[in-house]
């Protein structure tokens, strides 16, 4: 159930919309923003785009998002235990994601695409609540986070039920990087401890 904003559904997907105010004290300054989208696919492929969002990109107090409810989405502030390492946006990953989808559609493998359109300084889709994914719990920012992950989970479940496809679902969590090389970097969810253990075992065999 949506507590804040509303969901628009079409043949092509879903959109979560929320209403904000340019001026916290002036109700006439209301404006609507599309904050999360799910573009439907037709294959057992899912692309998530967590960091392309631009809504609320100003990380200063002036960049706070004033919600119609009276709540405010503020920039996340880290702690010693959970520092905020970067507010940098993964620019153009939304463009790349849709280009990939269009190419795959040419061979009848259009993936589902889940996008957060809010800047990661306000909603960090790749962090847990405990890691300060949002500044305040139970308000608009958490609903954006929850809907993003709920739709991702649902897209995976829909993909698993597709007839005529190989078992399993291939999920790509699409990011950018600021490294000087021009290579594509792949992450496999392998922990540093596991990689170190593999390396230690190989070194032991070598000696």
Backbone torsions as a table, in degrees:
resi	resn	phi	psi	omega
1	UNK	NA	132.2	-178.7
2	UNK	-85.6	122.2	179.0
3	UNK	-89.2	-38.1	-179.5
4	UNK	-119.2	141.7	178.1
5	UNK	72.6	-161.7	179.5
6	UNK	-152.9	159.2	-179.8
7	UNK	-107.8	130.8	173.1
8	UNK	-105.4	131.0	-177.2
9	UNK	-117.3	135.0	176.5
10	UNK	-136.1	179.5	178.0
11	UNK	-63.0	-26.8	-175.4
12	UNK	-91.9	-11.3	180.0
13	UNK	159.4	-158.7	-178.8
14	UNK	-131.4	151.6	177.1
15	UNK	-137.0	131.6	171.8
16	UNK	-97.5	121.6	-179.6
17	UNK	-112.0	142.8	174.1
18	UNK	-133.5	155.7	-177.4
19	UNK	-110.2	133.6	-178.4
20	UNK	-126.9	172.5	176.3
21	UNK	-122.4	135.5	172.6
22	UNK	-66.6	-39.8	-179.9
23	UNK	-119.5	117.1	-175.8
24	UNK	-56.5	-27.7	-176.0
25	UNK	-96.9	-0.7	-173.5
26	UNK	-124.2	101.1	-178.7
27	UNK	-60.1	-20.3	-178.6
28	UNK	-75.2	-5.7	-177.5
29	UNK	-97.3	19.9	179.1
30	UNK	-60.8	142.4	172.4
31	UNK	-149.7	151.7	-177.3
32	UNK	-104.6	145.1	177.5
33	UNK	-133.1	141.0	173.3
34	UNK	-83.8	115.9	-170.3
35	UNK	-105.1	-28.8	175.8
36	UNK	-141.4	140.4	176.4
37	UNK	-133.8	149.3	171.3
38	UNK	-126.3	110.7	174.5
39	UNK	-92.8	118.5	-174.3
40	UNK	-66.0	145.4	172.8
41	UNK	-116.0	-175.6	179.6
42	UNK	-135.0	22.2	179.9
43	UNK	-138.3	171.5	179.2
44	UNK	-87.7	53.5	178.1
45	UNK	-129.6	137.0	179.5
46	UNK	-133.4	130.2	174.6
47	UNK	-114.4	124.3	174.6
48	UNK	-108.0	139.0	-177.4
49	UNK	-128.1	91.4	-171.6
50	UNK	-86.6	-20.4	-167.0
51	UNK	-124.6	23.0	178.7
52	UNK	-93.6	-7.5	-173.6
53	UNK	-64.3	146.3	-179.3
54	UNK	-117.4	-9.9	-177.4
55	UNK	-69.0	122.3	-179.1
56	UNK	78.1	31.1	-175.0
57	UNK	-72.1	-20.4	176.5
58	UNK	-71.7	116.9	-175.2
59	UNK	-86.4	-2.8	177.0
60	UNK	-80.8	174.8	178.6
61	UNK	-59.5	-30.2	179.9
62	UNK	-67.3	-17.1	-178.8
63	UNK	-93.5	6.0	178.0
64	UNK	-62.0	147.2	179.0
65	UNK	-99.7	117.7	-179.3
66	UNK	-90.8	115.6	-174.8
67	UNK	-86.8	153.0	179.4
68	UNK	-59.4	-29.1	-178.7
69	UNK	-70.0	-15.8	-173.1
70	UNK	102.6	-11.4	175.8
71	UNK	-76.7	164.3	178.5
72	UNK	-129.5	130.5	173.2
73	UNK	-92.8	111.7	-177.1
74	UNK	-106.5	164.4	176.0
75	UNK	-63.5	135.9	179.3
76	UNK	-66.4	136.2	177.9
77	UNK	-115.2	125.3	-176.6
78	UNK	-78.4	174.7	175.9
79	UNK	-125.6	175.0	176.3
80	UNK	-61.0	-37.5	-179.8
81	UNK	-74.7	-36.8	-177.9
82	UNK	-129.9	75.5	179.8
83	UNK	-70.7	151.4	174.4
84	UNK	-87.3	110.4	-173.4
85	UNK	-81.2	-28.8	178.9
86	UNK	-159.7	147.9	170.3
87	UNK	-108.8	5.4	-172.0
88	UNK	-64.6	135.2	177.2
89	UNK	-81.3	143.0	174.3
90	UNK	-86.1	81.0	-171.9
91	UNK	-60.3	138.9	173.8
92	UNK	70.8	4.7	176.9
93	UNK	-67.2	-25.7	174.8
94	UNK	-67.4	-41.4	177.8
95	UNK	-64.3	-45.7	180.0
96	UNK	-62.0	-43.2	-179.3
97	UNK	-59.4	-42.9	-179.9
98	UNK	-73.4	-30.5	174.5
99	UNK	-65.9	-41.3	176.1
100	UNK	-60.4	-45.4	-178.8
101	UNK	-61.3	-41.2	-179.9
102	UNK	-66.6	-38.3	177.7
103	UNK	-65.2	-44.0	-179.7
104	UNK	-67.6	-30.8	178.5
105	UNK	-63.3	-28.1	178.7
106	UNK	-63.3	-23.6	177.6
107	UNK	-113.5	27.1	174.7
108	UNK	60.0	41.2	178.1
109	UNK	-134.8	49.9	-179.1
110	UNK	-69.1	123.9	-179.7
111	UNK	-83.0	159.3	167.2
112	UNK	-73.6	144.9	177.3
113	UNK	-127.7	124.1	175.9
114	UNK	-112.1	126.0	-177.2
115	UNK	-129.5	139.7	167.9
116	UNK	-102.1	125.0	-176.7
117	UNK	-97.8	2.4	176.6
118	UNK	-93.6	139.1	-177.3
119	UNK	-60.9	145.1	-174.8
120	UNK	-66.1	-15.5	175.2
121	UNK	-67.9	-21.5	-180.0
122	UNK	-102.1	-38.9	178.5
123	UNK	-137.6	117.7	-179.0
124	UNK	-106.5	99.0	-173.3
125	UNK	-70.7	-13.9	179.1
126	UNK	-102.4	22.0	175.7
127	UNK	-130.8	155.3	176.7
128	UNK	-84.0	169.0	175.8
129	UNK	-58.1	-40.6	-179.9
130	UNK	-63.1	-27.6	-179.7
131	UNK	-93.0	19.1	176.9
132	UNK	62.8	55.0	174.6
133	UNK	-65.6	-28.8	176.5
134	UNK	-138.5	163.3	-177.9
135	UNK	-77.3	-39.5	-176.5
136	UNK	-130.2	139.3	179.3
137	UNK	-86.3	152.4	173.8
138	UNK	75.8	10.5	-179.2
139	UNK	-121.2	-165.5	-172.2
140	UNK	-58.1	-40.9	-177.2
141	UNK	-61.9	-42.3	179.0
142	UNK	-67.8	-35.6	177.7
143	UNK	-64.8	-39.2	175.8
144	UNK	-59.3	-47.2	178.5
145	UNK	-60.3	-47.5	-176.7
146	UNK	-64.7	-42.4	179.9
147	UNK	-65.4	-41.5	178.4
148	UNK	-55.3	-47.4	-177.1
149	UNK	-76.7	-33.5	177.1
150	UNK	-64.2	-43.1	179.5
151	UNK	-69.8	-34.8	175.5
152	UNK	-62.1	-46.3	178.6
153	UNK	-61.3	-42.4	-179.3
154	UNK	-66.6	-38.3	177.9
155	UNK	-62.0	-38.9	177.4
156	UNK	-64.8	-44.1	-179.9
157	UNK	-64.1	-41.1	177.2
158	UNK	-61.8	-42.7	-178.9
159	UNK	-63.7	-35.4	-179.4
160	UNK	-67.1	-23.3	-177.3
161	UNK	-93.6	-1.2	-177.8
162	UNK	-67.8	130.6	176.4
163	UNK	-77.3	151.1	172.8
164	UNK	81.6	8.1	177.9
165	UNK	-114.8	157.0	177.5
166	UNK	-64.1	152.9	-179.7
167	UNK	-61.2	151.1	176.9
168	UNK	94.8	168.2	179.8
169	UNK	-132.5	135.9	178.0
170	UNK	-100.2	115.7	-179.7
171	UNK	-109.7	129.8	175.6
172	UNK	-114.1	116.7	174.1
173	UNK	-94.1	105.0	-166.3
174	UNK	-88.7	125.9	-178.9
175	UNK	-132.0	165.3	169.0
176	UNK	-106.4	176.3	173.5
177	UNK	-148.5	157.8	-178.2
178	UNK	-107.2	20.8	-178.5
179	UNK	-75.6	151.9	-174.0
180	UNK	-69.6	-21.8	179.1
181	UNK	-75.5	166.2	-178.3
182	UNK	-111.2	30.2	-178.9
183	UNK	-89.9	156.7	170.0
184	UNK	-84.5	129.8	179.8
185	UNK	-102.8	134.9	179.2
186	UNK	-113.8	134.8	175.7
187	UNK	-112.3	138.5	-174.7
188	UNK	-115.9	13.1	-178.0
189	UNK	60.0	29.5	174.4
190	UNK	-91.7	129.0	-177.1
191	UNK	-77.0	158.5	177.0
192	UNK	-60.2	-38.4	179.6
193	UNK	-61.8	-41.9	179.6
194	UNK	-66.8	-44.2	179.4
195	UNK	-62.7	-40.5	178.4
196	UNK	-65.5	-37.3	179.3
197	UNK	-65.6	-41.6	177.5
198	UNK	-62.5	-44.8	-179.6
199	UNK	-63.8	-41.4	179.4
200	UNK	-62.1	-40.8	179.6
201	UNK	-65.2	-42.3	179.0
202	UNK	-65.5	-40.8	178.2
203	UNK	-63.9	-38.8	-179.4
204	UNK	-64.0	-40.0	178.6
205	UNK	-67.2	-35.6	-177.8
206	UNK	-70.2	-23.3	-178.5
207	UNK	-104.9	NA	NA
